[in-house]
Amino acid sequence: MTAPDLNMLVTLDALLTEGSVAGAARRLRLSPSAMSRALARLREATGDPLLVRAGRGLVPTPRALDLRDRVRLLVQEAEAALRPAENLDIGRLARTFTLRTSDGFVESYGAELLTLVATEAPGVRIRFLPKPDKDSGPLRDGSVDLETGVVSADSGPELRTQALFHDRFIGVVRPSHPLSAGGITPARFAAGRHVLVSRRGDDRGLVDEALERLGLRRDVVATVGGFAAALALVRGTDLIVSVPERHTEGLRAGLHGFALPFPAPEVTVSLIWHPRLDADPANRWLRGCVRRVCASPSGPESRE
């Protein structure tokens, strides 16, 4: 039996990532005709068309979708195995890391993280990206180095996670709101008009579940996808929003926050990365920086 040409894995990875012959050719600096011939060899080797015509473009077959993540990981592990082993000099590291974070993280921890990174590794740059969903694809394909967020059943089972801090929900209103003064009971809280934060557009959340256990229901008149948008609405209206306390401290400046008048829902914010970067010295160093910032005595927790 003829041994397979392992160089074909690199070509297959490019084709499945780009989803086009022309894009894969540019990625590997080959001519379109050479890439077309390579695709023909891959089809013969796998016994599957891999990419098929759909209108003006190409779409992956079920076999291609099954192979995509596996091939990507194989190629990345091969590249790491062939990279010269050396001790990492953090002070001379020149690299851009992409950190995908939930709404509010940059406002609360971004400045301190950048200051720490600049002190230890002046050549490192951080690219912050918003986190509109829990899709683990960017971690798998390497377009994101680290994420922060609440781990759920939707998170990829192979991902590595480490708890950064625990957070509790609080209520927030503008200073002139009736709830900014006087005692707040569960009934008084529920009787107000509320804005709900849900990236999926759900009509209920953890606070609704807590109120339901007390036989209460709140009036949600608006739903938004992030904490910043919700707090912007609260600044200009008499709406009430429930948000994680630590995660939104930088966003809540000038607003009135109060403890919820019932057992407050809690969440654990974690650091998330792909296992292929587990032993990468540079990624490990950055993970340590994030942990130090989130545990810093000058951070939000010390001011509660």
Steps between C-alpha positions, in 0.01 A plus 500: 500500500639839396565738789287817479665830408476693827568826316144466376378579852627857465321535166181349641514733800530804271211385281268427792590826676463723195210312341629584152772391261608858433517587871700186583736572210570850634548363852764249383639725226412257223331555166124425478571222250750335738247520782230350275729205429569465872125493572460225241769293677332556835164390362661183373680437828193555721243358263287810555443817291575712813390831336209513257359779286206699642414799284818700449680353797600171660349337806654223713358149503411331832833314484686830454323651802596194704864532393541877534575531873701177511720603208550852643619354831734253326660776294543728802653220708738416216605864473561513875702177490727638226551835671841533670479451877633794695450677828258789467643844567186693596678833484585444133172335399342663194152357446138607466250311714128500430282499812124454455306633798148553618355849523652693790828311542710752307346791693571334836835329438637612163708795617667307782570206269661722235713671765625166633570366150687817398716475811602138447488470119511836316486324163168328569175636359149405614208489260171506694200355318137502615340168588152494343449127561654189658618349171834329568594501131741798528695320774513183293616666179759715676351840417454560875768424762297542818142566607331603820143418584257269675557136406180325396385179337546672163875535554724252319562196726872491415569860603714584804344728761607667824278706729599867524243632745147458625247772431155578635214686338394841631229743397588826326291815441568863427546726808153658466320165486254423783703189594805717574344588837307309764480132576473260210281195534470220245150622410616861454790383284281276284237775455744720305571497127808298411754456220638148452849418368497192276734431211255240370196724528339291777205654687614386845821445696644408840323788677164387363563152637584645843183712499289206387602308812346786700181492296588826321540604139669813366401710201777477237436777247829482310763237418853582383808297418755653739554674832620826346181538298282415800674752725473767230123448500490521880682835494225659297188327633341366817582144400669255738776261395664210684868454415809321637659733755873458435469455126323831446665734748661713229169527316292602804674829582245759608217248542347370824563135579323304774492149639213294368231445767518122463781242470706641213586271208873437472723415205863390466706684240773276359804514276461271197759374252560214257707202621751539217617821673518339844879469494573805285727718720371830361134406539569366848663833594199696370261278693699579811472873427121478470475303824718751684294795379170338595637412845666839550427672834452821301226341290123533541469238772706705745270797460176319581 
